[in-house]
Amino acid sequence: MAKDLSISYLLDFYGQMLTDKQREVTEFYYNDDLSLAEIADHCHITRQGVRDSIKRAEAQLREYEEKLGLARRFVEIQAGLDEITRCAQDISIYNDKFLGSAEVEKRTARICELASQLND
């Protein structure tokens, strides 16, 4: 069974929406890198039961993302914040070279600070 590592990312967003057993075996498989046999021994179920549970969880996670788009939106917001920070830094550099405005420097520093807070 080939691992789709995007599932680990989707688990961060939607894992709590899975059943406890689905979440547990999927986290063991993707986050802890346990084999199906190791998970089966730990959870006292068959290897096939583990595989089926993981496959159902993967399908559910993809469906949640398709309907809700939280992971995609998060990536878009992160990219937007990175671009806002770069633009503010560029403005600050331009200001230092040509304008020397304390107000512009203060505002660009505040933009970078807010973007950093939102990024965390």
Secondary structure, DSSP 8 states (H G I E B T S, - for coil): ----THHHHHHHHHGGGS-HHHHHHHHHHHTS---HHHHHHHHTS-HHHHHHHHHHHHHHHHHHHHHH-HHHHHHHHHHHHHHHHHHHHHHHHHIIIII--HHHHHHHHHHHHHHHHHH-
